[in-house]
Amino acid sequence: MGKRIMVVDDESDVCFVLGKVLGEDGYVVVSSLLLQHFKRLDRKVKVCFLTAGELYYGVYSDIFASLPANRFIRKPTDNERLPNRIKDIIADYTM
């Protein structure tokens, strides 16, 4: 069984596409529209963000404060490079 990864986005079509791309790379993908709900289940979850917008740290300071800058991936991103970028982030977490 592949590594589990959760895709969280406020648009269901983005969750679907990312799930397909990462699933083809061997990930077991779970999608969600609400990160807060998932964080309540597991406060130690490893997180990276794929975002097209500006980050407003004040609004989400409880989430962003503990994350290094390399945990953010800017949209649009190349679907072929995305799995490797995620592998780099996971490897960085294990160091």
N, C-alpha and C positions, 0 to 999 in steps of 0.2 A: 504494500500500500504506500502511496506517495505521501509527501509532507502535506499537512493540512494548512490551508490559508483561508483567511476570511477577507472578502472584498466588501467594503462599505462605501456606498455612494448615495447621494440624494436622488439619483436618477436610475430607475430600474434597468433601462437599456444599457447603461454603462456597466452595471453589475453583470448583466448577461454577457456582454462582449468580453469583459475581462475574465469572467469565469471560463469562457470558451478558450481564450488564449492561454491562460494559465493551466487549464485542464489538459490541453494538448502537450504541455511541458511536464506533465506528470503530477501536478498538484491536485489534491482533493479540495475542491472549492466550495465554500459556504458563502452565500451572499446575504447582506443585511443593509437596510437603509438607515439604521440608528446605531451609531457607535456607543452612545451613552449606555444603552441597554446591555451591550456586550461587555463593556468595562465593568458593569455591576456584577457580572457573572465571574469575571477573572481580572482582577486589578493588575496582575503580572503579565498580561498579554503583550506580545511584541507587536509594535505598531509602526507602519509607515503610511504616509499620505500621498496620494496622487491627486493633484489639485490644478485647476485652471485659474482659480481666483487668487486674489491677494489673501495673505494669511493675517487674520486679526487676532494677534496673540492675547490681547486683553479679554476678548470674548471667550476664548477657549484656553485660558491660562492653565487650568487644571490638567489639560491634556498635553499642550505644547511645551510646558515648562520643563518636563523631564526628557524631551526628545532632542537629540542632536540634529543639526541642520540637514545631514545626509539622509534623514528618514523621510524627506519630502521629495516627491517626484513630480515635476511639472507636466501638465497636459498641454498640448497633445504630446504623446509619447509614441515611439516606434514599437509596434506590437512584437516585432522580432527581438528587440533589445530589452523589453520589459522583464521577461523571466530572468535574464542575467543580472539586471539591476536589483531585482528582488533577492536573488541568491547572494549578491554582495551585501545587501542589508542584513540578511539572516546571518551571514558569516560574521559581520561586524558585531552583531548581538552576542555571538558565542565567544568573542575574544575577551 
